[in-house]
């Protein structure tokens, strides 16, 4: 995927999301550099707990805010090793789009 119109950190985020959590790509409009706010509820309605936690995590990373109620302790209790690794790897090398 090409993300030529994005900043370097936004490109890095888009590639990271594409590689690690492609099922959550529909939450973003990278052409507009934005969350698809009108789609969030409908997308998350059909998501399981794990997908909702990870969606809240990536939306918080994208916006740099706590508006999505991501809770690290809740995530650690409920997520599988693969998703915890995604978060841990991000903590070691954060992306701030």
N, C-alpha and C positions, 0 to 999 in steps of 0.2 A: 504494500500500500504506500502511496505517496502522500506526504503531508507537507508539501513545499511551502504552503502559505502559513504554516505555524512557526512559532518561535522554536528554538532548539529544544528547550525543556518541554514544550507542548508536543513536539515531534517524538521526543524520548518517551513521554507519557503514552502517546498514541501507540507507538510500537510496543511498549511494555504491556499495555492493555490488550492489544491484538495478540500478543504472544501468550500472556498469562491468563487472561479472562475474556476471551473473544465473545462469550455469551452476553457480556455486559456492554459491548460496543453500541447496541441500539440506544443506550442512554445518552450518547454524545452526537453532536453535529460538528465534526471537526472543520468543515468548510466555514462554519460561522463561529468557530472557537467557543462553543457553548454546550451546556447541558440541554437536553431536550426536556425542559421542565414540564411541558404538557404531556409527556409520555411516561414520566417517572412512576406515577401511581399505577397506571395500567400495566407497565412492565413488571413492577414489583409485586403486584397483586397475584401474579402467577408464579412467583419465585418461591423457592423453599427458604428456610431460615438461613442456610449457609449463603445462598445467593444474595439475600437481602443484606446480610452483614457485610459481605464483600462489596456490594453496590454502595452501601453507606460509606464504607472505607474509601472507595475510589472517588466517590462524589466529594467527600471531605478533602481528599488530596487535591482534586481538580480545583476546588474553590478555595482551598486553604482555610476552611472554616469548620466549625463544629455544628453547623446547621442540620446535619443529617444524623445526629445522635449515634455516631459510631462510638462504641465502648470497647476498649482493648481487652478488658477483663472478661466481658461477656463473650467477645470473639474467641479468646483463648479457651473458654469453657465449652464452646459449641462447635468450633470449626475443626475440620480434620487437619492432619499434618500438612497436607499439600497447601491448603489455604493459609495456615499459620506460617508456613515457609514463605509464601508470597509477601505477607506482612513483615515478617522478620527481615527478609532481603531488602524490602523497601526501607525499613528503619536503618539498615546498615548503609544504604546508598539512596537517600530520599530524592524523589523527583518533585519539584515544585513548579508546576506549569503555570 
